[in-house]
Amino acid sequence: MRTSPSTRRRRISAAAVSAALFTAATATVAVAQDTSAPAASADLAARTEAAPGAPAERLIVGYKSGAAEAKSNKAAEADAVAKGKEAGESLDFQRRLGTGAALVDLGEDLTRTDVADVIAEYQADPQVAYVVPDRLNKPKADPNDTDYAKQWDLFEATAGMNVPGAWTTSTGTGVTVAVIDTGYVTHSDLAANIVGGYDFISDTAVSVDGNGRDSNPADPGDWYNANECGSGVPASNSSWHGTHVAGTIAAVTNNSKGMAGIAYGAKISPLRVLGKCGGYDSDIIDAITWASGGTVSGVPANTNVAKVINMSLGGDGACTSATQSAITAAVNRGTTVVVAAGNENDNVANHSPGNCNNVISVAATNRTGAKASYSNYGSLVDISAPGGQTSTGTANGIYSTLNSGTKTPSTESYAYYQGTSMATPHIAGLVALLKSANSSLTPAQIESAIKTNARPLPGSCTGGCGAGLADAAKTVQAVTGGTGTGTVFSSTGSVAIPDGGAAIESPITVTGLTGNAPAALQVGVNITHTYRGDLVIDLVAPDGSTYRLKSSSSSDSADNVNTTYTVNASSEVANGTWKLRVQDVYSADIGTLNSWKLTF
């Protein structure tokens, strides 16, 4: 929420449940590798890829001037078929380029090794002058939005969220984000991405617009006079808070004006729950329900069901059962709920909805990457994102869409705000990018991916700021991998497992694959060991992330481990050195790791 004297705005946030990664002191043991594993090199990648990690789908073949294939499409087609047959692939001549070269389609699902085999066939032909992959080019320029340079929170290396690196893969297309807030005041840098919402404020003293619930979520202003919202509470101008939040998520981008939105291909459904002096839980609960596709009595069915909810709002106290019930139901319907941790520089455990379950609770960082002075903290915070800190300079806040009116709407504008309200839409925008890139992701998988791929907080945080600073590019890359290839990498060298001693590790180096590991990575393990309940077994990914395969159990007295485990490793890059870590945590039995393998 934006820093404000009012404490009546209710914020929903929840403790994200994610498996803790286990790291233990280990003794590294070298194990012989399967020499049949495919080789990979920078040269192979350059010759066979259309883009980093993506095998070429087409080749450009230049024939020498005297060759029949240089002039005859029929000859070029026959040559493609013949070379495909030799390489075991189905090739197809597509067309003649303006230079005279032939464009040859490689078929479907070829690996880099397959592409290399085809290239080798062409290179062996003395009539071929050159053969190169049909490479994919992408825009390198920053967005042309005139104020993009002011959005340090998106791109600065120190404390930005690395958003531009995600845009080549996803812009949020096909995803609706519900912004449960003060509504929306018309803005030309947002209008194209606004879809139908609703005004859920039922109390006319709060609504300001003179009526109760209706289908118009327009923000008439939330200003109030001194003492109007409580004794001693000073007067406040209208905040246009919901419009500022919406701009961060999905301002229209590359339109040569204003700012860029994080998920600028997504749509915003504004749901109005906050008015004069704040908003009630009852209205917020109905908005959560309706946004996620649930039914609310007296309100028409939602035709713009959101897969992401942003709630940059909150209040004091425990998460009530009523609010928690609405959140849980929304998540069960497949909607990810992102909430502000709050601005009291206090433990989020004391503030709702940041202390609710099943939400992504967001703390705010400043331009140096440290916890913003106002941000709440604690073990219930899931992730941090840029929230700005204007006390160190106005331009160190978060720049977004606004309105110049002090009470009622006037001309559209832009302004810097600070708060966990500003940090929260950064994560909601990231969720939209992830959901667009991989529509099958569940809210739990989305939360796990964001936390797993966060980078360490660049600055200090006392009390707990979650998994670190969210990294948009790394997280989007992680969720776009994960298709199985059936490729097997094995280690067959045996390693003794010390009785009640330090863990041993057996490495397997994976090369020649593209993208990320599959969501159903198969880990085959063969261990001889009496009383296998003594054993703890972990899979260690190339980046050090650890996946528990087997825990110790005093009641498991059977011998040996000879089984295959399934791991969702879709957030991990496939290539690199994977390790199997085994430790005997009790005395009296010994054993041996005979072999293990990974099936991608």
GIWOKA-V796853 format. One record per residue. RES is the residue in one letter. SS is DSSP state (@ for helix, = for strand, . for the rest). Layout:
RES;SS + RES;SS
//
This chain:
M;. + R;= + T;. + S;. + P;. + S;. + T;. + R;. + R;. + R;. + R;. + I;. + S;. + A;= + A;= + A;. + V;. + S;. + A;. + A;. + L;. + F;. + T;. + A;. + A;. + T;= + A;= + T;= + V;= + A;. + V;. + A;. + Q;= + D;. + T;. + S;. + A;. + P;. + A;. + A;. + S;. + A;@ + D;@ + L;@ + A;@ + A;@ + R;@ + T;@ + E;= + A;= + A;= + P;. + G;. + A;= + P;= + A;. + E;. + R;= + L;= + I;= + V;= + G;= + Y;= + K;. + S;. + G;. + A;. + A;@ + E;@ + A;@ + K;. + S;. + N;@ + K;@ + A;@ + A;@ + E;@ + A;@ + D;@ + A;@ + V;@ + A;@ + K;@ + G;@ + K;@ + E;@ + A;@ + G;. + E;. + S;. + L;. + D;= + F;= + Q;= + R;= + R;= + L;. + G;. + T;. + G;. + A;. + A;= + L;= + V;= + D;= + L;. + G;. + E;. + D;. + L;. + T;. + R;@ + T;@ + D;@ + V;@ + A;@ + D;@ + V;@ + I;@ + A;@ + E;@ + Y;@ + Q;@ + A;. + D;. + P;. + Q;. + V;= + A;= + Y;= + V;= + V;= + P;= + D;. + R;. + L;. + N;. + K;. + P;. + K;. + A;. + D;. + P;. + N;. + D;. + T;. + D;. + Y;@ + A;@ + K;@ + Q;. + W;@ + D;@ + L;@ + F;@ + E;. + A;. + T;. + A;. + G;. + M;. + N;. + V;. + P;@ + G;@ + A;@ + W;@ + T;. + T;. + S;. + T;. + G;. + T;. + G;. + V;. + T;= + V;= + A;= + V;= + I;= + D;= + T;. + G;. + Y;= + V;. + T;. + H;. + S;. + D;. + L;. + A;@ + A;@ + N;@ + I;= + V;= + G;= + G;= + Y;= + D;= + F;. + I;. + S;. + D;. + T;@ + A;@ + V;@ + S;@ + V;. + D;. + G;. + N;. + G;. + R;. + D;= + S;. + N;. + P;. + A;= + D;. + P;. + G;. + D;. + W;. + Y;= + N;. + A;. + N;. + E;. + C;. + G;. + S;. + G;. + V;. + P;. + A;. + S;= + N;. + S;. + S;. + W;. + H;@ + G;@ + T;@ + H;@ + V;@ + A;@ + G;@ + T;@ + I;@ + A;@ + A;. + V;. + T;. + N;. + N;. + S;. + K;. + G;. + M;. + A;. + G;. + I;. + A;. + Y;. + G;. + A;. + K;= + I;= + S;= + P;= + L;= + R;= + V;. + L;. + G;= + K;. + C;. + G;= + G;. + Y;. + D;@ + S;@ + D;@ + I;@ + I;@ + D;@ + A;@ + I;@ + T;@ + W;@ + A;@ + S;. + G;. + G;. + T;. + V;. + S;. + G;. + V;. + P;. + A;. + N;. + T;. + N;. + V;. + A;. + K;. + V;= + I;= + N;= + M;= + S;. + L;. + G;. + G;= + D;= + G;. + A;. + C;. + T;. + S;@ + A;@ + T;@ + Q;@ + S;@ + A;@ + I;@ + T;@ + A;@ + A;@ + V;@ + N;@ + R;. + G;. + T;. + T;= + V;= + V;= + V;= + A;= + A;. + G;. + N;. + E;. + N;. + D;. + N;= + V;@ + A;@ + N;@ + H;= + S;= + P;. + G;. + N;. + C;= + N;= + N;. + V;. + I;= + S;= + V;= + A;= + A;= + T;= + N;. + R;. + T;. + G;. + A;. + K;= + A;. + S;. + Y;. + S;. + N;. + Y;= + G;. + S;. + L;. + V;. + D;. + I;= + S;= + A;= + P;= + G;. + G;. + Q;. + T;@ + S;@ + T;@ + G;. + T;@ + A;@ + N;@ + G;. + I;= + Y;= + S;= + T;= + L;= + N;= + S;. + G;. + T;. + K;. + T;. + P;. + S;. + T;. + E;= + S;= + Y;= + A;= + Y;= + Y;= + Q;. + G;= + T;@ + S;@ + M;@ + A;@ + T;@ + P;@ + H;@ + I;@ + A;@ + G;@ + L;@ + V;@ + A;@ + L;@ + L;@ + K;@ + S;@ + A;@ + N;. + S;. + S;. + L;. + T;. + P;@ + A;@ + Q;@ + I;@ + E;@ + S;@ + A;@ + I;@ + K;@ + T;@ + N;. + A;. + R;= + P;. + L;. + P;. + G;. + S;. + C;. + T;. + G;. + G;. + C;. + G;. + A;. + G;. + L;= + A;. + D;. + A;@ + A;@ + K;@ + T;@ + V;@ + Q;@ + A;@ + V;@ + T;. + G;. + G;. + T;. + G;. + T;. + G;. + T;. + V;= + F;= + S;= + S;= + T;. + G;. + S;. + V;= + A;= + I;= + P;. + D;. + G;. + G;. + A;. + A;= + I;= + E;= + S;= + P;= + I;= + T;= + V;= + T;. + G;. + L;. + T;. + G;. + N;= + A;. + P;. + A;. + A;. + L;= + Q;= + V;= + G;= + V;= + N;= + I;= + T;= + H;= + T;. + Y;. + R;@ + G;@ + D;@ + L;= + V;= + I;= + D;= + L;= + V;= + A;. + P;. + D;. + G;. + S;. + T;= + Y;= + R;= + L;= + K;= + S;. + S;. + S;. + S;. + S;. + D;. + S;. + A;. + D;. + N;. + V;= + N;= + T;= + T;= + Y;= + T;= + V;= + N;. + A;. + S;. + S;. + E;. + V;= + A;. + N;. + G;= + T;= + W;= + K;= + L;= + R;= + V;= + Q;= + D;= + V;. + Y;. + S;. + A;. + D;. + I;. + G;= + T;= + L;= + N;= + S;= + W;= + K;= + L;= + T;= + F;.
//
